[in-house]
Amino acid sequence: MTGRSRPASPAAPPRLTGADFDALYRRLLARSGWASGGRGALEALTPARVAAAAQEVRTGRTVTLAAPVETRPGPDNPTPAKHRMSGRPGEDVPDGLHFARDSFAMNVHGDADSHLDALCHVIYDGTLHGGVPASRVTAGGATALSLDAVRDGIVGRGVLLDVPRLRGVPWLEPGDHVTADDLSAAETAQGVRVREGDLLLVRVGHRRRRIALGAWETASRRAGLHPTALEFLADRRVAVLGGDGNNDTAPSSTDGVDFPVHVLAIHAMGLHLLDYLEFEDLAGACEAEGRWSFLCVIAPLRLPDATGSPVNPIAVL
């Protein structure tokens, strides 16, 4: 990736005190104003906007935005997905009909596999998004704001903002922050503008760094958005936020809150989050075609009471 207008190491944005974060939370909560139907910011993704997003398809090229599911443990994935062959023919296959079979189990909210967070995923000060009591998440599953809200999928105009490209580096280093100014500058550099109802995807280069240098313990060190960058999302009234990392920076920039972006995005703004996506192929395709918007199709599993799902979003250019 080539740089456009920013230095590789901009000054770090300030830390937020508890009072700073509370004021930011209240501002974003007041500006969201979505209906109480359980879909949060997806209310911005109207049928008209879905139909308009189909006009983004020009070449018909499809690109996955998911990383391969990993089944081997690593420093960022101590409890990987389990894939087991439950039936196979063996070396000597007898005549007649036979089936190969397998089973799969996964920790949905890990730090390696691509997944979607439902609105019931974040509990903050005893409530879920919209003031729903946290008790609605039970031992048997979530009875409110669950994955069932997206059972028909999420389809809309996707926009990729590539911050390492903007800064002229292959990736952002762990602990680095994406600011609202970064997002605005990336729009200008890429000739695209984020609009209401868009599915905003922000590349920090997490996957590229992981491939080049190997996995690391991302729970304590990762690049992501600074909490104040969520004001950009509120200004544009986006429907979904996705990242190739966790979306949150580690260490946290907020006193007393380890995942401030998750709290602000899901709890205050009603945004479904996509964590640990794969943007390298998409960034290359967008660069080659000279455009950074596309039709995006997200189809979670039908897990009605779940807090999230593994996911394989598809960009259609």
Secondary structure, 3 states (H helix, E strand, C coil): CCCCCCCCCCCCCCCECHHHHHHHHHHHHHHHCCCCCCCHHHHHCCHHHHHHHHHHCCCCCEEECECCCCCCCECCECCCCEEEEEECCCCCCCCCCCCCEEEEECCCCCCCCCEEECCCCCCECCECHHHCEHHHEECCEECCCCHHHHCCCEEEEEEEEEHHHHHCCCCCCCCCEECHHHHHHHHHHHCCCCCCCCEEEEECCHHHHHHHHCCCCCCCCECEECHHHHHHHHHHCCCEEEECCCCECECCCECCCCCHHHHHHHHHCCCEEEECECCHHHHHHHHHHCCCEEEEEECCCCCCCCCEEECCCEEEC
